[in-house]
Amino acid sequence: MRIRPERKAKGATGGQATTELVLLILFLIPVLVAFSKMFARLVLVQKMEIASYYAARRWQLESHKTLQYEAADGPLCQDIERNVACYLGFARPGCPAGNAAVQSFLSLQDMSLCPPVRTQVWNIVTLKVTTNPVGVPHLFQFQSAPFEITKYVPNRDRPITFILPSVKDQP
């Protein structure tokens, strides 16, 4: 027994699903771009954690301990800020050429790091990055607050090697 293929009804046209798919893709592309920008923001926050650790540690190791030489730490802070800006993706002189695309994609606006706040015990290093809001126009918009990470590093203590006392040293 042979099974006959079904015939299309008169007046039925092909290609309707293709049209719907094309229209759907036009809606999905901005949503995918917004999703990728949100994911890139998550990566930016992780890179900010790494960069703030670098800035705080370098400030701790290379800055002067006494306030008498505080003015001499200005170039150090500017160098740390330049290195952090290049790492995060800001397009600045001396940074890789691809940073302009990264800055544009992430909508990076401004970054501030200097000067760290000096107290009697701690140096407070705060990395602050501002961006434009992410969203699809006329559909949804995510407000963007400035991302801020604060690190506290000791003012007086320099890291020294820790030596375990041996049994021979005990009386």
C-alpha angles and dihedrals in degrees: 000000000000123000114220119220114244116255125228115249116250112269095025111130129202124228100055093118090050091054091049091049092051091050091047092051090053087058096042099051095069090044091052091048091050090048092051090049091052090050089048088054089057089053089048091056091052091049089050090056091053093044093048091051089051092048094047095046094047091047090051094050101040107031122094118260097214125068090226089077097037093115090059090063093068096091090045091055092047091051092050090048092050092051092048092048091052091048094050093050106260115150104235133144110285094025125114117279094244093063092086090064092046092049091049095047094048092040090229111186111172143350130200129188108141137120107028115216113250120210130169093267108015141041107215112211113190122187113198124183124181125200138177119260118272123227151104112275114250092006111062139338128198114209114228121215118193112274110235131184124182126198126188118208126179116261101208106026121084116194112263130182113269112231119196114223112247126225090248091062092058115097 
